[in-house]
């Protein structure tokens, strides 16, 4: 273990180590297996307070990381880290968490796990509830090598499947986690080893195939339409900007980087800072910069290919999911107010006490 830790620290010390993933790193990415050293971080209650307040006020960005098997929370406006242990480290139930989303009823969080072949469920406190999908427990005839997920307009859970008897598909589950069949049939449109599914505002679904080397487009019923664009060679998370452009975190290949397309699939640019590489997650910040993740952390980059700021380092970060600020249905652990709101309430109470004392003595 000591030698593995030293090797990992040497890896982080090299600025360009992630620029060109090796064949072994690519294989580890496909399967989800790696030799990352693990610690057991201690959650901070103040960070939790701030994150929950931000969730209610403006939403949150959730980013799993597989170094410590936890889910981190970030500010959706700035991309800054709020709580590194929003869902605390849980190596018992998480092995390689990829994508964390809020459930359709907003009463829990769902986390896809690549190695555990399931979508795990956590309550709003970050406590483990059990396997959400497949309902009844792990079933490799349905899910194996799980990656990106999404919710459709009816609240059904869509899960990309990269291995096993149901590989090269997007499985569908109802709001209780019951398997209802495949949203995208096995190998439909040439799909091979899907890593993410994104539901566009035009009612089409984009699915990236890391072996088929393409972004495949499907209609609202999962029927193949066409290839949105070829890509070389490992598309992970897909994101649609407010302008309708598509961003793709491309892990490796000649187009490694954050790749941008217009709404018709024409490539606009590739953003690949020299010190980064092995891109996984992608999200456009309100300032126009891009938040992206890789095996070394979470980074803000611009469209000139510069690293603006590293938000957190030393963690193997995964997909980025925006959780909107709509009211959360289930009881949220107190405190649920933003920090500013709490301060105003405290000042108000202090003011009332002072006034009462003043009246009493007068």
Secondary structure, DSSP 4 states (H G I P E B T S, - for coil): -HHHHHHHHHHHH-TTTTTS--HHHHHHHHH---------PPP-HHHHHHHHHHHHHT-EEEEEETTTTEEEEE-TTT--EEEEEEE---TTT-SSEEEEEE-TTSSSEEEEETTTTEEEEE-TTS-EEEEEESTTS--TTT-SSEEEEEE-TT--EEEEE-SSTT-SEEEEE-TTS-EEEEEE-TTGGG--SEEEEEE-TTS-EEEEETTTTEEEEE-TTS-EEEEEEE-SS-EEEEEE-TTS-EEEEE-SSTT-EEEEE-TTS-EEEEE--TT--S---EEE-TTS-EEEEETTEEEEE-TTS-EEEEEEESS-EEEEEEE--SPPSSPPPSP-S-HHHHHHHHHHHHHHHHHHHHHHH-
